[in-house]
């Protein structure tokens, strides 16, 4: 039977510097390690990819743009194995300070047609908290160079709810992002994760009330500027939703290659080792979760409800051979205008996006 996998994520863990909030799988850039890592990546891909047509390819990190021109060229040669559809969305994560014009030209040459740029904040004091180095000028220059080379499908990341941040600070960040004239903006409330410098330094999250005010402010300002709030943390202009991330949120299958990457194939969720040493030795998979029907339905509800589309009830019935209302307890939430339902979809009313976790807990009780 032909596999339904049509999406690929590739993890590049190298960074020129390590941000204080980041708990992703990452290490300082090291030329020898990069070469060994790319060799191991090549082996993993060749051992697992079955030749499917790929409609979305995403290179994340880490900071993929921290690789040298030669290393990027080697990476692109490795991923040339993938059978990409003509309209494949091919995304790469970058930082402005490591994406030279020569690298942009290389991205264009190898078919990258979407770039996700980490901006996070342009406030110097907040950058100090995050231990990031991003200047306004470098971001503007990077965006202009991307557009000149014909890469116009650009996402920028914003982090908010940083300790010491005010609504005025957030407003300045949003105005700067809007001035860049890009079609996609991802926004993330800062979470103090274990094993990060912020956690080690005992930095606390901001007050929940202020966090909610910031979330509502972001939603209001971006919607007033013609961005669609299509997922809890993501906003885009019409036609610029992230095809790749929608694969995750619609609970579709995907390959994940590289250290710390996850895959979802044939009802099994795989998680790769976070140890680069083990990965290079070929000890790739750390964990396998074989999903029951109940597990799959849980993921379907949890992930679909993150989007403004919500759950496609017919798709749910086709997949699981049962009506969603026979499994999950949600009618009270519809009656209380927390969820909205029509003949096709069940979705969260946007005012309740912020408390989605609480809503999911209520739905799951039956």
KAKA-V342115 format. One record per residue. N is the residue number from 0. RES is the residue in one letter. BURIAL is b if it has 9 or more other ideal C-beta (glycine too) atoms within 8 Angstrom, else e. Layout:
n: (N | N)
res: (RES | RES)
burial: (BURIAL | BURIAL)
//
This chain:
n: (0 | 1 | 2 | 3 | 4 | 5 | 6 | 7 | 8 | 9 | 10 | 11 | 12 | 13 | 14 | 15 | 16 | 17 | 18 | 19 | 20 | 21 | 22 | 23 | 24 | 25 | 26 | 27 | 28 | 29 | 30 | 31 | 32 | 33 | 34 | 35 | 36 | 37 | 38 | 39 | 40 | 41 | 42 | 43 | 44 | 45 | 46 | 47 | 48 | 49 | 50 | 51 | 52 | 53 | 54 | 55 | 56 | 57 | 58 | 59 | 60 | 61 | 62 | 63 | 64 | 65 | 66 | 67 | 68 | 69 | 70 | 71 | 72 | 73 | 74 | 75 | 76 | 77 | 78 | 79 | 80 | 81 | 82 | 83 | 84 | 85 | 86 | 87 | 88 | 89 | 90 | 91 | 92 | 93 | 94 | 95 | 96 | 97 | 98 | 99 | 100 | 101 | 102 | 103 | 104 | 105 | 106 | 107 | 108 | 109 | 110 | 111 | 112 | 113 | 114 | 115 | 116 | 117 | 118 | 119 | 120 | 121 | 122 | 123 | 124 | 125 | 126 | 127 | 128 | 129 | 130 | 131 | 132 | 133 | 134 | 135 | 136 | 137 | 138 | 139 | 140 | 141 | 142 | 143 | 144 | 145 | 146 | 147 | 148 | 149 | 150 | 151 | 152 | 153 | 154 | 155 | 156 | 157 | 158 | 159 | 160 | 161 | 162 | 163 | 164 | 165 | 166 | 167 | 168 | 169 | 170 | 171 | 172 | 173 | 174 | 175 | 176 | 177 | 178 | 179 | 180 | 181 | 182 | 183 | 184 | 185 | 186 | 187 | 188 | 189 | 190 | 191 | 192 | 193 | 194 | 195 | 196 | 197 | 198 | 199 | 200 | 201 | 202 | 203 | 204 | 205 | 206 | 207 | 208 | 209 | 210 | 211 | 212 | 213 | 214 | 215 | 216 | 217 | 218 | 219 | 220 | 221 | 222 | 223 | 224 | 225 | 226 | 227 | 228 | 229 | 230 | 231 | 232 | 233 | 234 | 235 | 236 | 237 | 238 | 239 | 240 | 241 | 242 | 243 | 244 | 245 | 246 | 247 | 248 | 249 | 250 | 251 | 252 | 253 | 254 | 255 | 256 | 257 | 258 | 259 | 260 | 261 | 262 | 263 | 264 | 265 | 266 | 267 | 268 | 269 | 270 | 271 | 272 | 273 | 274 | 275 | 276 | 277 | 278 | 279 | 280 | 281 | 282 | 283 | 284 | 285 | 286 | 287 | 288 | 289 | 290 | 291 | 292 | 293 | 294 | 295 | 296 | 297 | 298 | 299 | 300 | 301 | 302 | 303 | 304 | 305 | 306 | 307 | 308 | 309 | 310 | 311 | 312 | 313 | 314 | 315 | 316 | 317 | 318 | 319 | 320 | 321 | 322 | 323 | 324 | 325 | 326 | 327 | 328 | 329 | 330 | 331 | 332 | 333 | 334 | 335 | 336 | 337 | 338 | 339 | 340 | 341 | 342 | 343 | 344 | 345 | 346 | 347 | 348 | 349 | 350 | 351 | 352 | 353 | 354 | 355 | 356 | 357 | 358 | 359 | 360 | 361 | 362 | 363 | 364 | 365)
res: (X | X | X | X | X | X | X | X | X | X | X | X | X | X | X | X | X | X | X | X | X | X | X | X | X | X | X | X | X | X | X | X | X | X | X | X | X | X | X | X | X | X | X | X | X | X | X | X | X | X | X | X | X | X | X | X | X | X | X | X | X | X | X | X | X | X | X | X | X | X | X | X | X | X | X | X | X | X | X | X | X | X | X | X | X | X | X | X | X | X | X | X | X | X | X | X | X | X | X | X | X | X | X | X | X | X | X | X | X | X | X | X | X | X | X | X | X | X | X | X | X | X | X | X | X | X | X | X | X | X | X | X | X | X | X | X | X | X | X | X | X | X | X | X | X | X | X | X | X | X | X | X | X | X | X | X | X | X | X | X | X | X | X | X | X | X | X | X | X | X | X | X | X | X | X | X | X | X | X | X | X | X | X | X | X | X | X | X | X | X | X | X | X | X | X | X | X | X | X | X | X | X | X | X | X | X | X | X | X | X | X | X | X | X | X | X | X | X | X | X | X | X | X | X | X | X | X | X | X | X | X | X | X | X | X | X | X | X | X | X | X | X | X | X | X | X | X | X | X | X | X | X | X | X | X | X | X | X | X | X | X | X | X | X | X | X | X | X | X | X | X | X | X | X | X | X | X | X | X | X | X | X | X | X | X | X | X | X | X | X | X | X | X | X | X | X | X | X | X | X | X | X | X | X | X | X | X | X | X | X | X | X | X | X | X | X | X | X | X | X | X | X | X | X | X | X | X | X | X | X | X | X | X | X | X | X | X | X | X | X | X | X | X | X | X | X | X | X | X | X | X | X | X | X | X | X | X | X | X | X | X | X | X | X | X | X)
burial: (e | e | b | e | b | b | b | b | b | b | b | b | b | b | b | b | e | b | b | b | b | e | e | e | e | b | b | e | b | e | e | e | b | b | b | b | b | b | b | b | b | b | b | b | b | e | e | e | b | e | e | b | e | b | b | b | b | b | b | b | b | b | b | b | b | b | b | e | e | e | b | b | b | b | b | b | e | b | b | e | e | b | e | b | b | e | e | b | b | b | b | b | b | b | b | b | b | b | b | e | e | e | b | b | b | b | b | b | e | e | e | b | e | b | b | b | b | b | b | b | b | b | b | e | e | b | b | e | b | b | b | b | e | b | b | e | e | b | b | b | b | b | b | e | b | b | b | e | b | e | b | e | b | b | b | b | b | b | b | b | b | b | b | e | b | e | b | e | b | b | b | b | b | b | e | b | b | b | e | b | e | b | b | b | b | b | b | b | b | b | e | b | b | e | e | b | b | b | b | e | e | e | e | e | e | b | e | e | e | b | b | b | b | b | b | b | b | b | b | e | b | b | b | e | e | e | b | b | b | b | b | e | e | b | b | b | b | e | e | e | b | b | b | b | b | b | b | b | b | b | b | b | b | b | b | b | b | b | b | b | b | b | b | b | b | e | e | b | b | b | b | b | b | e | e | b | e | b | b | b | e | e | e | e | e | e | e | e | b | e | b | e | e | e | b | b | b | b | b | b | b | b | b | b | b | b | b | b | e | b | b | b | b | e | e | b | b | e | e | b | e | e | e | b | e | e | b | b | b | b | e | e | b | b | e | e | e | b | b | b | e | e | e | e | b | b | b | b | b | e | e | b | b | e | e | b | e | e | b | b | e | b | b | b | e | e)
//
